[in-house]
Amino acid sequence: MTAQTVRSLEHQLAGEEAEIAEIVRGFLCLQARAAGPGERLRRATHAKGVCARAEFEVLDVAAGREPALAERLARGIYARPGKYSATVRFSNSDPNVKPDFKPDVRALSIAVDLAPGDLVVPAGNTARQDLSMQSATTLPINDVHAFVVLVKVLAASSPARSLWSLPFGDKLVFARTMMKAKRQTRQPIRPYQHLRYWSNVPFRHGATDIVKYSAWPCAGNPACPLQANDPDALKDEMIRHLNEDAAMSVFDFGLQFLDAETMTYRGERRDADFWIENASVEWKETQAPFHTVGRLTLLPGSQLSADESAAMYIDVTENSTPDSLPVGGVNRARWHAEKASRKARMGGS
C-alpha cells in the first residue's frame, strides 16, 4: 500500500457530515437519559469502570524478526524500545451502571504518557498516545449509516415507533446491528485481567500502513473467583488484585497489518477501503497475524481516586502521534460523538 493510496482512503462520504451531526445529537440525548434525577452526567458509553496506573513498554521490534517486518513495525512509538508511564481504565460497555454479571462487552483503554523527546515528531505533537479496545474482535456497528440508524432509534422518545417509521433497508440495518451486539455480549464473565481486547477499528501506522491492535493477558495473571452476589464484582476484583496480589497482571500488545492481497471476506479479496470502512468485518488472524510490539503491566496499589477516574478520558484522535491517527468513517463519527459527550460531562472543550 503506497502513501498515496493511504491518503486517498481519507475521504468524507456524501451526507456523512449530516449523519454525524445526528449521531452527536442522539449521543447527548442518551447520555442525559442515563442520568437519574439530579445526577451528574456519566460517560455516554462505558459508564462503569475502574482506573489504575500502569507501565507501557515498547519492545525491540527487530529482535528475532526478518528485517523487512521489523522495519515495517518500527513506526511511531514503536520505533525504538522504551518504557512509558500509562493510565488504564477497565470498563463495561453499557451506558448505564448495571451489575457486572449482566452480559456485556468489556473494555480496556490506555493513555500512554509521552515525555518530551520520546519521539521525533512535528512540533506541537500530543503528549499522549491513547488506545481503546474492547473484548470483541469487531464493532456491531458497521459504518456511519448503521451508526446513525442505531442512535436514531435508541434516542427516540418511542424507539418502537421510530423503528417502525424507518425505510425497510434501515430496519434491516438496525436488526443486523442489534443481533451482532447481542451476540458479542454472550461472553464468559471473567475478571478484567483475564480478558483479551481488540481495537475493533483501524489506525494509520506510518505513511504506508494501516493496522488494528490488540492486548492479550499473560497466562499467569492473578485473579480470584468473582463473587456472584457482588454487583461490582469486576471492579472489586481488580481493586483487590491491585492491592493484595504479589504479582501484577501483564498484557502483551500487538499490531495487525491490513494486507488486502492476503485477506479475504467470504472467499474473495477486497480493496483496502472495504477493510477500513466496514467496522463489523473481522480481520482474521489466520490471514493477518498480530505481531507483539509492547507489554502493559499494571502497577500495585495504583487505583485512581473517584475524582481522578472521573477526570480521565480517552481520545484516540486528538491524543495520537501523526503517524498513528484513526481512519475510517466510524472513527470519524465516534470522535465527534465522544468529544461532545465529554464536553457535556466535564465542561470545556
PyMOL commands that set and color helices and strands:
alter all, ss='L'
color gray80, all
select helices_A, chain A and resi 3-8+16-34+67-73+76-78+144-154+159-165+168-185+192-194+233-244+272-277+306-311+322-324+329-346
alter helices_A, ss='H'
color red, helices_A
select strands_A, chain A and resi 49-58+82-92+106-113+128-134+197-198+203-205+209-217+250-257+264-265+268-269+290-303
alter strands_A, ss='S'
color yellow, strands_A
deselect
rebuild
show_as cartoon
